[in-house]
Amino acid sequence: MSTSVDNGTTETDKNIEIYKIKKMIESLQKARGNGTSMISLVIPPRDQIARISKMLSDEYGTASNIKSRVNRLSVLGAITSVQSKLKLFNKVPNNGLVIYCGTVITPEGKERKVNIDFEPFKPINTSLYLCDNKFHTEALSALLEDD
């Protein structure tokens, strides 16, 4: 028997969502990349897509000055991917938006592009933008701990 939660989803649906996020956090935490080409972007509800897009454009200009050619191209590619993803949204979803994008190194040593975006199962009140050699999942982990 499943009980209904206030927004129309059942308790079972919510538990499945939480399980999926836990699994995703595990794989994101293991992922490593070259340089600082892995973008973690968390947008809280009520934030503006236009503001984030402008920030990414500014960041693109800054990233153009990265000395290492390989890292520069990876970072610019990741920023472009995030910008393209943001164009699919005309406003931030009710629970916010989480995007992870970048080039990860597989256990076999190959590069693989990762581009994940989703609306969390409950409002995320954190704002985060980081370029690093790993994905930052602290905000997602905190969301699970509060539950």
N, C-alpha and C positions, 0 to 999 in steps of 0.2 A: 504494500500500500504506500502510495506516495502522497505527501502533503504538499499543498500549494503554498508557494512563497508569494509575497506581496506583488511582484511584477509579472505574475502569470506563469513563471517557470516552476517546475516541481523541485522538491528537495533532491530527488535523484538527478535531475538535470544539473543542478548546482554542484552536486558532488562529482559528477562526471567532468564538469568544467574545471573544478578545483584540481582533480586528478590530472587532467590534460596540462594545466598550467604548471603543476609540480614537475611533470615529465619534461616539459619544455624548458623550465628553469634549469633542470639537471643538464640537459644537452647544451644549453646556452652557456652555462658556467664552465663546461669542459672545453668549449670552442676557443681556439687561439688563432690569432692572425699575425701577419707581418706588419710591423710599423703600427700606425694609429688609424687603420682603415676600418675599424669596427665601430659603427655608430649605435648608440643606445639613446633613444628619444622617447620620453614619456610626456604626454600632453594632458593636463588635467581638464575636466569638463569646464565649460565657460571660457576657455582660452580661445584665441583667434587663430584660425588656419593662416590668415594673411600675415600675422605677426611671426609665426613660425617660419613661413616661407621667406619672409624678408631676412630673418636671422640666418637661415640656411644660405641665402644668396650672399650675405656678408661673409659667412663662413667659407663659402666657395672662393671668394676673392682672397681671403686669408690663406686658404689651403693652396692656392696657386703659387705661393711663395715657398712651399716646402722644397728643400734642396734635393732630397733623394727622389729621383725620377719615378722609381717603382712605387714608393710610398705616396708620392703626390698623385699619381694616376689612380691608385687604389682609393685614396681619400676622395678625390674628385668624383670618381665613379660611384662611390657609396652615397655621397651627398646628392648626386644627380638621381640616383635610384629613390632616395627618400623624398626628394622633391616631386618625382613622378608619382609616387605613392600618395603623397598629400593632395595632388590634383584630383584624386578620386573622391575626395571628401569636400563637401561644400561647407560643412561645419564639424566641429569636434563632437563625436558621439556623446551620449548622455553620461557614460561612465568614464570618459576620457579615451585616449588613444595611446597605444604602445607600439613602437616600431623598433625592430632590430635589423640592421643591415650592414653587410660588409663581406669581406673575403676571408674565409677561414681556411686553415691548413688541416686537411684530413689526416687521419692516422697513417695513411700511405704516403703522406708528404705532398699530396696534390692540393691545388687551390680550388675552393668551391665557394660560389657566391651564395650568400644567405640573405633572404629578404622576408621578414615576418612582420605582419601588422595585425593587430586585433584590438577589440574593445574588451577591457577587463569585465569580469562578472559582477563587480560592484565599483562605485566611483573611486578613482585613484586621485588623491589630492596632492600629488607630487609633480613637480616640473623638473625635467632632467634632459640635458643634452650633453653627451660625452663622446669623444672620439678616443679610442684606446686600442690596445692589442687584445682586449677581451670585452665581452658584453657585460654590462652592469645590470644585475637582476635584483638588487637590494630592494627597490621599490615594489617589485612583484612579490618578493618574499615577505615584505612587511604587510602587504595586502592579505596574504594567506594567514599570517600570524594573527591579524586582527579578527579573523573569522572564528 
